[in-house]
Amino acid sequence: GYVGEFIPLLIEAGFDCIQPLEARAGNDIREYKPRFGRDIALFGNISADVMALDEDAIRAEVESKLTVAKVGGGYLYHSDHSINPLISFDNYKYTIGLVRQLGRYD
């Protein structure tokens, strides 16, 4: 579910990471990383719904999120939800390849 309003409370309570950050529920790593990324690691948020679409949609999802999420460290790749039967193995491999290419910490 949506956790945006609870992240400050999780930080205050001493949590060091939050996962999976469901995109479908309105969570957005591009918003959370600049606001909370210095105080808590963020895990996930790559939409499994988008992973079931075409390569252009997958690239847009991964690229737009990883370019923000990886800045300064503290991000771990994961889909926002379980990998479901609508996601082809080819799409899954394509997603992982993009993460390996775009998610490197230089």
N, C-alpha and C positions, 0 to 999 in steps of 0.2 A: 503494500500500500504506500500511500504518500507519507513521507517522513520529514519533509522540509522543515516544518515548524518544530520538530523534535530534535533536530541535529544540535542546536545549542545546548539542550538539556543533556544529550548524550556526551557531548564534550565536557560539560561541567561535571558529569558523573564519572569521568575518567575513561570512557571508551576510547580506544585508539584506532578503530576501523568500523566502517558501516558497510553492510552488504545485504542485498544485491542491488538496491536502488532501481526499482521497477520503473521503466520509462512509461509504460502504459498507465501507471498510476499518477503520472505528472512529475516524477522526479527527473531532474536534468543536471547531469554532471557539469555542463557548461555554465550553469548558474551556481552550483554548489562549490566547485573547485575554487574559484576566486574568493568566495565568501568564507569557506571553512577549511580549505586545503592545507593551511598552515597548522591546524589544530587536530585534524583527524584524517586518517587515510580513507580513501574512497575506493570501493570495489564494485565493479560492474557497470550497468546502465547501457550496455549495447543491446538494443532492442531485438529480442528474439522474433518479434513480429516482422521486423524489417529483414531479418536474416532469411525469411521465407520468400522474399521478393526477388528482384533481379540484381545483377552485379552493380549496376549504377546506384540503386537505392542503398545497397550494402556499403558501397564505397562512401557515399555521402554520409551515412550514419557513422561509420567508423572514423572517417577522416575528421568530421566536424567535432566529434567528441574527444578523440585521442589527442588532437592538437592542443586542446585546452587542458584535458585531464592530466597529461604527462608533465606539464610545466612544473618544475620544482620537485618532482618525485611524488611519492605517496599515492600512486594510483595502481590498481591491479585490474587487469582485464578480466571480464566475465560477462556473459550474457545477463540480461536483467531477469531472466526467467529460465525455466527448464528448456532444453532443446527438444522441440516437439516434432512429431512425424511430418509436419508440413515443411520442415527445413531439410532440403536435400543434402546429401553428403557433400556434393560439389559446392553448394553454397556455404556449408560449414567450413570446408577446406579453404574456400576463397576468403571467408572472414578471418580465419586464423592466419592465413598468409598476409592479409592486410595488417593485422595486429602486429605481426612480426616485422613487417616493413615499416609501418608508421609509428609503432609504439616504442621504438628503441630510445633508450636514454643515452644520448651522445656525450 
